[in-house]
């Protein structure tokens, strides 16, 4: 919607997409999106098939809709295959298979040291724990100390 507002305000009259399925991978979205652009006087061109959105003959509409349906099916199959693979790996390994790795998964020793520092008396602040970790050689990949929020994540706070 933000793109449509920008286009309406700056006088763009043609949009070029790499392929039709990059415009939309859902047939309904593709057709309604194309009709909306067409109604606003905006030409949609697929670089791999320049006439796909230009021709309005019954045959061109049929081809566009079939290709849109195939694209939607392909996306659904890819999503299903990936979901199945994640579930198989999760059942086989019992491990997390999605999302970013936690600090504990990436560097268990770092998290262990952070916990030990947090248990010291007098109690250290998150920033003080970060400084202590850095002095022990535990820094981010950029070589700087961890932020207080990163230390809080390590400690599960």
N, C-alpha and C positions, 0 to 999 in steps of 0.2 A: 504494500500500500504506500509505503514511503517512496518507493521508486516511481510509482504512478503519479504521486503528487509532485515529485521533482520534475518528471517528464512533462506534466501538464503546465508547469510554471516556466520551463526554460525553452519551449518551442521545439523540442525534439519530435520528429515525425517518423523516424525509422529506428527500430531496435533490431540489432543483429545478435542472434544467439548461435553458439557453436553447433548444436544439433537441436532438433525439436524436443528430444527428451531432456535436454538441459533447461528448456523453458518450463516444462512440467512433466512429472513422471506419473501423473494421475490424469486419466482421460477427461474427467469432469473439469478439473482445474485447467487443463490445457484448452479445452473448448470454451469455457466461460472466460478465461483470461484472454484468449484470442478474440472472442466476440467483443469484450470490453475495449480492448485496444482498437479493434476495427471500428467500433462505434465512435471512439474518440478521434478517429482519423489517423491513427498511428499504424504504420506498416511493420509487421513482424517478419523477419527474414531468418531462416535457418541456413547457416553458412554451408552446410553439407548438402542441402537441397533447397536452393533459393525459391523455388516455386511452391513449396509445401504449404505455406500460409498465405500465398498471394492468390493462387487460383481458387475460384469459388464454384467450379463446375461440380456436378454431383460426384463424378469419379474422383476428383481431387479431395473433396470432403470425405468420401469413403476411405480413400488411402490414408489421409491424415488421421482419421479416427481409428483405423486399424492399427497404424503404427503407434498411435497413442495407447491403444489397448495392449499392444505387445510390450511397450515400454513399461506400462503399469504392471503387467504380469511378470516381466523380468525383474522389476524392483521387488515385488512381493516374493518371488522365488529366492532372490539373493538374501533378503531379510530372513526368510525361513531357514535357509541353509546356514547362515551365520548363527542364528539362534540355536539351531540344532547342534552345531559344532561347539558353541559355548557350553551348552548343557551337557554334552558328552564329556568335554574336558573337565567340567566341574564335578560330574559324577566319578570320573576316573581318578582325578587328583585330589578332590575335596578342597581345592584351593579356589580363591577368588580369580575370576578370569576377565573381569570387566573393570573399567575405571583405572585411575592412577594408582600406582603402588604407594602404600603408606610408607612413612619413614621407617617403621619397624620392618617392613618387607625389604626396603632398599638397603638399610644399614642398621641391623639390630644392635650393634655395639653402640652406635650413636644414641639410640633410645635408652639403652641400659645406663649409659653415662648420665644422660639427662635425668633419669629417674633417681640415680644415686645423688646427684647434685640437688635435686628438689627435696630430698629427705634430710639434707644437712641442717644442723642447727648452729647458729641462727638461720632461719629460713631465707633462702635466696630468692630474689625477684626473677621473673622470666628473663629480663635483660641481663641480669647478673649470671644466670645460668648460660645464656648465649655467649657472654664474654668468656666464661670458664671453659665452655666447649671449644671455642675458638683457640684459646690458649693451649688446649690439648690436641689441637690439629683438626678439629671437626668444624669445617666450614662448608659453605655452599659450593656448588661447582664453579662459581665465579670467584671463589676465594675470600668471600666476606662472611662475617658471622651470621648465624640464623636470626631471623626477626623474632620478636616476642611471641607473635602469633604462631610461628612455626614451632617454637619451643612448646607452646601450649598444646599444639596438635600432637607433638611427640609424647606429651604427658597425659594425653587424653582428656584435657580440660575443655 
